[in-house]
Amino acid sequence: MKKINLKSILTGCFAMLLVSSCGNKQEAQEAVRPPASFPVAQIKVKTITGYQEYPTNIEGIVNSHVRTKISGYIQKVFVDEGQKVTKGQPLFKLETQSLSQDAGAAKARVNVAQVEVDKLIPLVEKNIISQVQLETAKANLAQAKANYSSIVANVDYATVKSLVDGYVGSINFREGSLVSPSDATPLTTVSDIKQVYAFFSLNEADYLDFLQNTKGNHLEEKIANFPEVSLILANGKVYSEKGKIQTSSGQINQNTGTVNFRTIFNNPEQLLTNGNSGKIKIPTIYENAIVIPQEATYEQQGNIMVFKVGDNNTVSSLIVTVKARIDNLYVVESGIKVGDNIVTSGVDKLRSDMLISPEEIPFDSIMKPIKTVFKN
């Protein structure tokens, strides 16, 4: 018969009582622990402006392709690329030696025809010859004069002049080149760049947003009411002048699925020229919209979620539909409404039906966009 160790039994019982007592004390402490505090703001409407960027290419408002009206070899180029020229200023001179010889011969034929007419007039007056002979001579004279005038005009065309005020572009032919009116490539292009056009395209969805969100009863009114746009240059800097949308094709290109727009910019310092590229920055104004910070949201299975605070200070998760993202803010289309209270930060620590201690903060304090700063 084993001997019972009373000391061991008493020690075990004491340990069990101690553990039980500690557990009850911890449960009691948890029961009286206050709920965690979270910042909460009441949803209000706000007018906010977002921006979208679209690639653009730039052209002068007038691009005059300089071509010759006659065939010949270029004898002289009077201007250089980038030079400012005025309307009527000579740009190129074609070789005219053969034309000058033709003009001399044509002038001689005019003189011969004139002599013939002068000789026949008195003979007709004396009825020595018929009037028909004189009329024939006069017709020959008119034809000779027309031929001479045509050759003289060609001599004048040998000096190719600018048709507009502007700046000379690339000179595609130099001295000694044979050129003709049928050449596909112009001699050069003179561009008026006091103002420039910037062309860009909207996809179908953005175009519909433009129509639905811009005031006006028809496309022309909407374009007239649309705010000014900005131009981001190729070096990333914003162009100093604001632009205005002038026209739109108003039709979706079936091949590209886009609608074309044209914007005009003043170019007083001639900083912009043909071939420049950049981005058009278009403002989109959301008036009286529900806006929340992204910090107040989290993603779950592809949905954007927020925690709404109920009357009893318990939170429930809701799906919100977002129509736009502006800096660190979301423009909400549906899911929450004005007057709702949402948790604005620390949402990763929450779960549905959790009791919290709301710490009310001003709505405007959470609406400040955060600009991204890049460091080298």
C-alpha positions as a Markdown table, in Angstrom:
| # | Residue | x | y | z |
|---|---|---|---|---|
| 1 | Met | 0.0 | 0.0 | 0.0 |
| 2 | Lys | 1.4 | 3.3 | -1.2 |
| 3 | Lys | 2.0 | 6.1 | 1.2 |
| 4 | Ile | 0.1 | 9.3 | 0.3 |
| 5 | Asn | 2.3 | 12.4 | 0.1 |
| 6 | Leu | 0.1 | 15.0 | 1.7 |
| 7 | Lys | 2.6 | 17.7 | 1.0 |
| 8 | Ser | 2.5 | 17.2 | -2.7 |
| 9 | Ile | -1.3 | 17.2 | -2.8 |
| 10 | Leu | -1.5 | 20.4 | -0.9 |
| 11 | Thr | 1.1 | 22.1 | -3.2 |
| 12 | Gly | -0.9 | 21.1 | -6.3 |
| 13 | Cys | -4.2 | 22.4 | -4.9 |
| 14 | Phe | -2.6 | 25.7 | -4.0 |
| 15 | Ala | -1.2 | 26.0 | -7.6 |
| 16 | Met | -4.6 | 25.4 | -9.1 |
| 17 | Leu | -6.3 | 27.9 | -6.8 |
| 18 | Leu | -3.6 | 30.5 | -7.8 |
| 19 | Val | -4.1 | 30.0 | -11.6 |
| 20 | Ser | -7.9 | 30.1 | -11.2 |
| 21 | Ser | -7.6 | 33.3 | -9.3 |
| 22 | Cys | -5.3 | 35.0 | -11.9 |
| 23 | Gly | -7.6 | 34.0 | -14.7 |
| 24 | Asn | -10.6 | 35.5 | -13.1 |
| 25 | Lys | -8.7 | 38.7 | -12.4 |
| 26 | Gln | -7.6 | 39.0 | -16.0 |
| 27 | Glu | -11.1 | 38.5 | -17.3 |
| 28 | Ala | -12.4 | 41.1 | -14.9 |
| 29 | Gln | -9.7 | 43.5 | -16.1 |
| 30 | Glu | -10.7 | 42.9 | -19.8 |
| 31 | Ala | -14.3 | 43.4 | -18.9 |
| 32 | Val | -13.7 | 46.8 | -17.5 |
| 33 | Arg | -11.1 | 48.0 | -20.1 |
| 34 | Pro | -12.5 | 50.9 | -22.1 |
| 35 | Pro | -12.9 | 50.6 | -25.9 |
| 36 | Ala | -10.0 | 51.9 | -28.1 |
| 37 | Ser | -10.2 | 55.5 | -29.3 |
| 38 | Phe | -10.3 | 56.2 | -33.1 |
| 39 | Pro | -10.6 | 59.5 | -34.9 |
| 40 | Val | -14.1 | 60.0 | -36.5 |
| 41 | Ala | -15.4 | 62.6 | -38.9 |
| 42 | Gln | -18.8 | 63.4 | -40.2 |
| 43 | Ile | -19.2 | 63.3 | -44.0 |
| 44 | Lys | -19.8 | 66.6 | -45.7 |
| 45 | Val | -19.9 | 67.7 | -49.3 |
| 46 | Lys | -17.0 | 69.5 | -50.9 |
| 47 | Thr | -16.1 | 71.0 | -54.3 |
| 48 | Ile | -12.8 | 69.6 | -55.5 |
| 49 | Thr | -10.8 | 69.8 | -58.7 |
| 50 | Gly | -8.9 | 66.9 | -60.2 |
| 51 | Tyr | -6.7 | 66.8 | -63.2 |
| 52 | Gln | -6.2 | 64.4 | -66.0 |
| 53 | Glu | -3.3 | 64.4 | -68.5 |
| 54 | Tyr | -3.3 | 63.6 | -72.2 |
| 55 | Pro | -0.4 | 63.4 | -74.7 |
| 56 | Thr | -0.4 | 66.3 | -77.2 |
| 57 | Asn | 1.4 | 67.4 | -80.3 |
| 58 | Ile | 1.8 | 71.1 | -81.1 |
| 59 | Glu | 1.6 | 73.0 | -84.4 |
| 60 | Gly | 1.6 | 76.7 | -85.4 |
| 61 | Ile | -1.8 | 78.1 | -86.2 |
| 62 | Val | -0.5 | 78.7 | -89.8 |
| 63 | Asn | 1.8 | 76.3 | -91.6 |
| 64 | Ser | 2.6 | 77.4 | -95.1 |
| 65 | His | 4.3 | 74.7 | -97.2 |
| 66 | Val | 6.6 | 76.5 | -99.6 |
| 67 | Arg | 6.6 | 75.0 | -103.1 |
| 68 | Thr | 7.8 | 76.2 | -106.4 |
| 69 | Lys | 5.5 | 76.8 | -109.3 |
| 70 | Ile | 8.1 | 75.9 | -112.0 |
| 71 | Ser | 10.8 | 73.3 | -112.4 |
| 72 | Gly | 14.4 | 74.3 | -112.1 |
| 73 | Tyr | 17.7 | 74.2 | -110.2 |
| 74 | Ile | 17.9 | 76.2 | -106.9 |
| 75 | Gln | 20.4 | 78.9 | -107.5 |
| 76 | Lys | 20.2 | 80.7 | -104.1 |
| 77 | Val | 18.7 | 80.1 | -100.7 |
| 78 | Phe | 18.1 | 83.5 | -99.0 |
| 79 | Val | 17.1 | 82.3 | -95.5 |
| 80 | Asp | 18.1 | 79.9 | -92.8 |
| 81 | Glu | 16.2 | 77.5 | -90.6 |
| 82 | Gly | 14.5 | 79.2 | -87.7 |
| 83 | Gln | 14.7 | 82.7 | -89.3 |
| 84 | Lys | 11.8 | 85.0 | -88.9 |
| 85 | Val | 10.4 | 86.2 | -92.3 |
| 86 | Thr | 7.6 | 88.4 | -93.5 |
| 87 | Lys | 5.0 | 87.9 | -96.2 |
| 88 | Gly | 6.4 | 88.5 | -99.6 |
| 89 | Gln | 10.1 | 88.0 | -98.5 |
| 90 | Pro | 12.2 | 86.0 | -101.0 |
| 91 | Leu | 13.2 | 82.6 | -99.8 |
| 92 | Phe | 14.7 | 80.8 | -102.8 |
| 93 | Lys | 15.9 | 81.8 | -106.3 |
| 94 | Leu | 15.8 | 79.3 | -109.2 |
| 95 | Glu | 18.1 | 79.4 | -112.2 |
| 96 | Thr | 16.4 | 81.5 | -114.9 |
| 97 | Gln | 18.9 | 81.7 | -117.7 |
| 98 | Ser | 16.9 | 79.5 | -120.1 |
| 99 | Leu | 13.7 | 81.3 | -119.1 |
| 100 | Ser | 15.3 | 84.7 | -119.8 |
| 101 | Gln | 16.3 | 83.4 | -123.3 |
| 102 | Asp | 12.8 | 82.2 | -123.9 |
| 103 | Ala | 11.4 | 85.6 | -122.7 |
| 104 | Gly | 13.7 | 87.4 | -125.2 |
| 105 | Ala | 12.5 | 85.2 | -128.0 |
| 106 | Ala | 8.9 | 85.6 | -127.0 |
| 107 | Lys | 9.4 | 89.4 | -126.9 |
| 108 | Ala | 10.8 | 89.3 | -130.4 |
| 109 | Arg | 7.7 | 87.4 | -131.7 |
| 110 | Val | 5.5 | 90.0 | -130.1 |
| 111 | Asn | 7.4 | 92.7 | -132.0 |
| 112 | Val | 7.1 | 90.8 | -135.3 |
| 113 | Ala | 3.4 | 90.3 | -134.8 |
| 114 | Gln | 2.9 | 94.0 | -133.9 |
| 115 | Val | 4.8 | 95.0 | -137.1 |
| 116 | Glu | 2.5 | 92.8 | -139.1 |
| 117 | Val | -0.6 | 94.3 | -137.6 |
| 118 | Asp | 0.7 | 97.9 | -138.2 |
| 119 | Lys | 1.4 | 97.0 | -141.8 |
| 120 | Leu | -2.0 | 95.6 | -142.5 |
| 121 | Ile | -4.1 | 98.4 | -141.0 |
| 122 | Pro | -3.6 | 100.9 | -143.8 |
| 123 | Leu | -4.1 | 98.2 | -146.5 |
| 124 | Val | -7.4 | 97.3 | -145.0 |
| 125 | Glu | -8.4 | 101.0 | -144.8 |
| 126 | Lys | -7.6 | 101.3 | -148.6 |
| 127 | Asn | -9.5 | 98.1 | -149.3 |
| 128 | Ile | -6.4 | 96.5 | -150.7 |
| 129 | Ile | -6.7 | 93.4 | -148.4 |
| 130 | Ser | -9.7 | 92.0 | -146.6 |
| 131 | Gln | -10.5 | 92.6 | -142.9 |
| 132 | Val | -10.0 | 88.9 | -142.3 |
| 133 | Gln | -6.3 | 89.2 | -142.8 |
| 134 | Leu | -6.0 | 92.0 | -140.3 |
| 135 | Glu | -8.0 | 90.1 | -137.7 |
| 136 | Thr | -5.8 | 87.1 | -138.2 |
| 137 | Ala | -2.7 | 89.2 | -137.6 |
| 138 | Lys | -4.3 | 90.7 | -134.5 |
| 139 | Ala | -5.0 | 87.2 | -133.2 |
| 140 | Asn | -1.4 | 86.2 | -133.8 |
| 141 | Leu | -0.3 | 89.3 | -131.9 |
| 142 | Ala | -2.5 | 88.5 | -128.9 |
| 143 | Gln | -1.2 | 85.0 | -128.8 |
| 144 | Ala | 2.4 | 86.2 | -128.9 |
| 145 | Lys | 1.7 | 88.6 | -126.0 |
| 146 | Ala | 0.1 | 85.9 | -124.0 |
| 147 | Asn | 3.1 | 83.6 | -124.5 |
| 148 | Tyr | 5.4 | 86.4 | -123.5 |
| 149 | Ser | 3.4 | 87.2 | -120.4 |
| 150 | Ser | 3.5 | 83.5 | -119.4 |
| 151 | Ile | 7.2 | 83.3 | -119.7 |
| 152 | Val | 7.7 | 86.5 | -117.8 |
| 153 | Ala | 5.5 | 85.2 | -115.0 |
| 154 | Asn | 7.6 | 82.0 | -114.9 |
| 155 | Val | 10.7 | 84.2 | -114.5 |
| 156 | Asp | 9.0 | 85.9 | -111.6 |
| 157 | Tyr | 8.0 | 82.5 | -110.1 |
| 158 | Ala | 11.7 | 81.6 | -110.1 |
| 159 | Thr | 11.9 | 83.8 | -107.0 |
| 160 | Val | 10.0 | 81.8 | -104.4 |
| 161 | Lys | 8.5 | 84.1 | -101.7 |
| 162 | Ser | 6.9 | 83.5 | -98.3 |
| 163 | Leu | 3.1 | 83.7 | -98.3 |
| 164 | Val | 2.8 | 84.4 | -94.6 |
| 165 | Asp | 4.7 | 86.0 | -91.7 |
| 166 | Gly | 6.4 | 83.4 | -89.6 |
| 167 | Tyr | 9.4 | 81.3 | -88.9 |
| 168 | Val | 11.3 | 79.1 | -91.4 |
| 169 | Gly | 11.3 | 75.4 | -90.6 |
| 170 | Ser | 13.6 | 72.7 | -92.0 |
| 171 | Ile | 15.0 | 73.6 | -95.4 |
| 172 | Asn | 14.7 | 70.4 | -97.4 |
| 173 | Phe | 16.5 | 71.5 | -100.6 |
| 174 | Arg | 19.7 | 73.5 | -101.0 |
| 175 | Glu | 21.7 | 75.1 | -103.9 |
| 176 | Gly | 22.0 | 72.9 | -106.9 |
| 177 | Ser | 18.9 | 70.8 | -106.2 |
| 178 | Leu | 16.4 | 70.2 | -109.0 |
| 179 | Val | 12.9 | 71.0 | -107.8 |
| 180 | Ser | 9.5 | 70.9 | -109.4 |
| 181 | Pro | 5.8 | 71.6 | -108.5 |
| 182 | Ser | 5.1 | 67.9 | -108.3 |
| 183 | Asp | 7.6 | 67.3 | -105.5 |
| 184 | Ala | 6.0 | 65.6 | -102.5 |
| 185 | Thr | 8.3 | 67.4 | -100.1 |
| 186 | Pro | 8.0 | 71.2 | -99.8 |
| 187 | Leu | 11.1 | 73.4 | -100.1 |
| 188 | Thr | 10.4 | 74.4 | -96.5 |
| 189 | Thr | 7.5 | 75.4 | -94.2 |
| 190 | Val | 6.9 | 78.8 | -92.8 |
| 191 | Ser | 4.9 | 78.8 | -89.6 |
| 192 | Asp | 3.1 | 81.5 | -87.7 |
| 193 | Ile | 3.7 | 80.6 | -84.1 |
| 194 | Lys | 2.4 | 83.7 | -82.3 |
| 195 | Gln | -0.3 | 81.2 | -81.3 |
| 196 | Val | -0.1 | 77.4 | -81.4 |
| 197 | Tyr | -2.5 | 74.6 | -81.6 |
| 198 | Ala | -2.2 | 71.6 | -79.2 |
| 199 | Phe | -4.1 | 68.5 | -80.4 |
| 200 | Phe | -5.2 | 65.7 | -78.0 |
| 201 | Ser | -7.7 | 62.9 | -77.8 |
| 202 | Leu | -10.2 | 61.6 | -75.2 |
| 203 | Asn | -11.3 | 58.0 | -75.0 |
| 204 | Glu | -15.0 | 57.3 | -75.0 |
| 205 | Ala | -15.4 | 57.1 | -71.2 |
| 206 | Asp | -13.6 | 60.4 | -70.7 |
| 207 | Tyr | -15.5 | 62.0 | -73.5 |
| 208 | Leu | -18.8 | 61.0 | -71.9 |
| 209 | Asp | -17.6 | 62.4 | -68.6 |
| 210 | Phe | -16.8 | 65.7 | -70.4 |
| 211 | Leu | -20.3 | 65.9 | -71.9 |
| 212 | Gln | -22.1 | 65.0 | -68.6 |
| 213 | Asn | -20.0 | 67.1 | -66.2 |
| 214 | Thr | -19.7 | 70.3 | -68.3 |
| 215 | Lys | -22.4 | 73.0 | -68.3 |
| 216 | Gly | -24.1 | 73.6 | -71.6 |
| 217 | Asn | -27.0 | 72.3 | -73.8 |
| 218 | His | -24.8 | 71.3 | -76.7 |
| 219 | Leu | -21.2 | 70.6 | -77.6 |
| 220 | Glu | -20.3 | 74.2 | -78.6 |
| 221 | Glu | -21.7 | 75.5 | -75.3 |
| 222 | Lys | -19.9 | 72.9 | -73.3 |
| 223 | Ile | -16.6 | 73.8 | -75.0 |
| 224 | Ala | -17.2 | 77.5 | -74.4 |
| 225 | Asn | -17.9 | 76.8 | -70.7 |
| 226 | Phe | -15.0 | 74.5 | -70.2 |
| 227 | Pro | -12.3 | 76.0 | -67.9 |
| 228 | Glu | -8.8 | 76.8 | -69.2 |
| 229 | Val | -6.3 | 74.0 | -69.5 |
| 230 | Ser | -2.6 | 73.8 | -68.8 |
| 231 | Leu | 0.3 | 72.5 | -70.9 |
| 232 | Ile | 3.1 | 70.4 | -69.4 |
| 233 | Leu | 6.2 | 70.7 | -71.5 |
| 234 | Ala | 8.5 | 67.8 | -72.5 |
| 235 | Asn | 10.9 | 68.8 | -69.6 |
| 236 | Gly | 8.1 | 68.4 | -67.1 |
| 237 | Lys | 7.6 | 72.1 | -66.5 |
| 238 | Val | 4.2 | 73.8 | -66.7 |
| 239 | Tyr | 3.9 | 76.3 | -69.6 |
| 240 | Ser | 3.3 | 79.8 | -68.4 |
| 241 | Glu | 0.3 | 80.5 | -70.7 |
| 242 | Lys | -3.1 | 78.9 | -70.1 |
| 243 | Gly | -4.9 | 77.3 | -73.1 |
| 244 | Lys | -8.5 | 77.2 | -74.3 |
| 245 | Ile | -10.3 | 74.3 | -76.0 |
| 246 | Gln | -11.5 | 75.5 | -79.3 |
| 247 | Thr | -13.0 | 72.6 | -81.2 |
| 248 | Ser | -13.8 | 68.9 | -81.0 |
| 249 | Ser | -14.5 | 66.4 | -83.7 |
| 250 | Gly | -17.5 | 65.3 | -81.7 |
| 251 | Gln | -17.3 | 61.9 | -83.2 |
| 252 | Ile | -15.6 | 58.7 | -81.9 |
| 253 | Asn | -13.0 | 57.4 | -84.3 |
| 254 | Gln | -13.9 | 53.7 | -84.8 |
| 255 | Asn | -10.3 | 52.8 | -85.3 |
| 256 | Thr | -8.9 | 54.4 | -82.2 |
| 257 | Gly | -12.0 | 54.8 | -80.0 |
| 258 | Thr | -11.1 | 58.4 | -79.3 |
| 259 | Val | -12.5 | 61.9 | -79.9 |
| 260 | Asn | -10.1 | 64.6 | -81.1 |
| 261 | Phe | -9.8 | 68.1 | -79.5 |
| 262 | Arg | -7.9 | 71.2 | -80.4 |
| 263 | Thr | -6.6 | 73.7 | -77.9 |
| 264 | Ile | -5.1 | 77.1 | -78.6 |
| 265 | Phe | -2.2 | 78.7 | -76.6 |
| 266 | Asn | -0.7 | 82.2 | -76.9 |
| 267 | Asn | 3.0 | 81.9 | -77.6 |
| 268 | Pro | 4.5 | 85.4 | -77.1 |
| 269 | Glu | 8.1 | 84.3 | -76.6 |
| 270 | Gln | 8.0 | 81.7 | -79.4 |
| 271 | Leu | 8.9 | 79.0 | -76.9 |
| 272 | Leu | 6.7 | 76.5 | -78.7 |
| 273 | Thr | 7.0 | 75.5 | -82.3 |
| 274 | Asn | 5.9 | 72.8 | -84.8 |
| 275 | Gly | 6.6 | 69.3 | -83.5 |
| 276 | Asn | 6.8 | 70.1 | -79.8 |
| 277 | Ser | 5.2 | 67.5 | -77.6 |
| 278 | Gly | 3.9 | 67.5 | -74.1 |
| 279 | Lys | 0.7 | 66.8 | -72.1 |
| 280 | Ile | -2.5 | 68.7 | -71.8 |
| 281 | Lys | -3.6 | 68.9 | -68.2 |
| 282 | Ile | -7.4 | 69.2 | -68.0 |
| 283 | Pro | -9.3 | 70.1 | -64.8 |
| 284 | Thr | -12.3 | 68.2 | -63.7 |
| 285 | Ile | -14.5 | 70.0 | -61.1 |
| 286 | Tyr | -16.6 | 67.9 | -58.8 |
| 287 | Glu | -19.1 | 70.2 | -57.2 |
| 288 | Asn | -20.7 | 69.3 | -53.9 |
| 289 | Ala | -19.2 | 65.8 | -53.9 |
| 290 | Ile | -18.6 | 63.4 | -51.1 |
| 291 | Val | -14.8 | 63.2 | -50.6 |
| 292 | Ile | -12.9 | 61.0 | -48.2 |
| 293 | Pro | -9.2 | 60.4 | -47.5 |
| 294 | Gln | -7.7 | 57.2 | -48.8 |
| 295 | Glu | -6.4 | 56.7 | -45.3 |
| 296 | Ala | -9.9 | 56.1 | -44.2 |
| 297 | Thr | -10.3 | 53.1 | -46.6 |
| 298 | Tyr | -9.0 | 49.6 | -47.1 |
| 299 | Glu | -9.3 | 47.1 | -49.8 |
| 300 | Gln | -11.0 | 43.7 | -49.6 |
| 301 | Gln | -11.5 | 41.4 | -52.5 |
| 302 | Gly | -11.1 | 44.3 | -54.9 |
| 303 | Asn | -13.6 | 46.5 | -53.1 |
| 304 | Ile | -12.9 | 49.8 | -51.4 |
| 305 | Met | -14.2 | 49.7 | -47.8 |
| 306 | Val | -14.8 | 52.2 | -45.0 |
| 307 | Phe | -15.9 | 51.7 | -41.4 |
| 308 | Lys | -19.1 | 53.6 | -40.5 |
| 309 | Val | -19.8 | 54.4 | -36.9 |
| 310 | Gly | -23.3 | 53.5 | -35.6 |
| 311 | Asp | -25.4 | 55.1 | -32.9 |
| 312 | Asn | -24.0 | 52.7 | -30.3 |
| 313 | Asn | -20.4 | 53.4 | -31.3 |
| 314 | Thr | -20.0 | 50.1 | -33.0 |
| 315 | Val | -18.4 | 50.1 | -36.5 |
| 316 | Ser | -19.7 | 48.3 | -39.6 |
| 317 | Ser | -17.8 | 47.9 | -42.8 |
| 318 | Leu | -19.3 | 49.3 | -46.1 |
| 319 | Ile | -18.3 | 49.1 | -49.7 |
| 320 | Val | -18.0 | 52.5 | -51.4 |
| 321 | Thr | -18.0 | 53.2 | -55.2 |
| 322 | Val | -15.3 | 55.7 | -56.2 |
| 323 | Lys | -15.6 | 57.9 | -59.3 |
| 324 | Ala | -12.2 | 59.6 | -59.1 |
| 325 | Arg | -8.9 | 59.7 | -57.2 |
| 326 | Ile | -7.4 | 63.1 | -56.5 |
| 327 | Asp | -4.0 | 63.1 | -54.8 |
| 328 | Asn | -4.7 | 61.2 | -51.5 |
| 329 | Leu | -8.5 | 61.6 | -51.7 |
| 330 | Tyr | -11.4 | 59.6 | -53.2 |
| 331 | Val | -14.4 | 61.2 | -54.8 |
| 332 | Val | -17.2 | 58.8 | -53.7 |
| 333 | Glu | -20.1 | 58.0 | -56.0 |
| 334 | Ser | -22.1 | 55.8 | -53.6 |
| 335 | Gly | -21.9 | 53.7 | -50.4 |
| 336 | Ile | -21.9 | 56.5 | -47.9 |
| 337 | Lys | -23.9 | 59.7 | -47.6 |
| 338 | Val | -23.7 | 63.2 | -46.0 |
| 339 | Gly | -24.0 | 63.0 | -42.2 |
| 340 | Asp | -22.5 | 59.5 | -41.9 |
| 341 | Asn | -19.6 | 59.2 | -39.4 |
| 342 | Ile | -16.6 | 57.3 | -40.5 |
| 343 | Val | -13.3 | 56.3 | -38.9 |
| 344 | Thr | -10.6 | 58.3 | -40.6 |
| 345 | Ser | -7.5 | 56.4 | -39.7 |
| 346 | Gly | -6.3 | 53.2 | -38.1 |
| 347 | Val | -8.9 | 51.1 | -40.0 |
| 348 | Asp | -6.4 | 48.2 | -40.2 |
| 349 | Lys | -7.1 | 47.7 | -36.4 |
| 350 | Leu | -10.8 | 47.5 | -36.7 |
| 351 | Arg | -13.3 | 44.7 | -37.4 |
| 352 | Ser | -17.1 | 44.8 | -38.0 |
| 353 | Asp | -19.3 | 45.1 | -34.8 |
| 354 | Met | -16.3 | 46.3 | -32.8 |
| 355 | Leu | -17.1 | 48.9 | -30.1 |
| 356 | Ile | -14.9 | 52.0 | -30.2 |
| 357 | Ser | -14.5 | 55.3 | -28.4 |
| 358 | Pro | -15.1 | 58.0 | -31.2 |
| 359 | Glu | -12.8 | 60.9 | -31.1 |
| 360 | Glu | -14.5 | 63.5 | -33.3 |
| 361 | Ile | -12.3 | 65.6 | -35.5 |
| 362 | Pro | -13.2 | 68.4 | -38.0 |
| 363 | Phe | -14.0 | 67.2 | -41.5 |
| 364 | Asp | -11.8 | 69.8 | -43.2 |
| 365 | Ser | -8.8 | 68.6 | -41.3 |
| 366 | Ile | -8.7 | 65.3 | -43.2 |
| 367 | Met | -9.3 | 66.9 | -46.6 |
| 368 | Lys | -5.9 | 68.3 | -47.2 |
| 369 | Pro | -4.3 | 66.6 | -50.3 |
| 370 | Ile | -0.9 | 65.2 | -49.8 |
| 371 | Lys | 1.5 | 66.1 | -52.6 |
| 372 | Thr | 4.0 | 63.4 | -53.6 |
| 373 | Val | 7.6 | 64.5 | -53.1 |
| 374 | Phe | 10.4 | 62.8 | -55.1 |
| 375 | Lys | 13.9 | 62.7 | -53.7 |
| 376 | Asn | 17.0 | 61.9 | -55.6 |
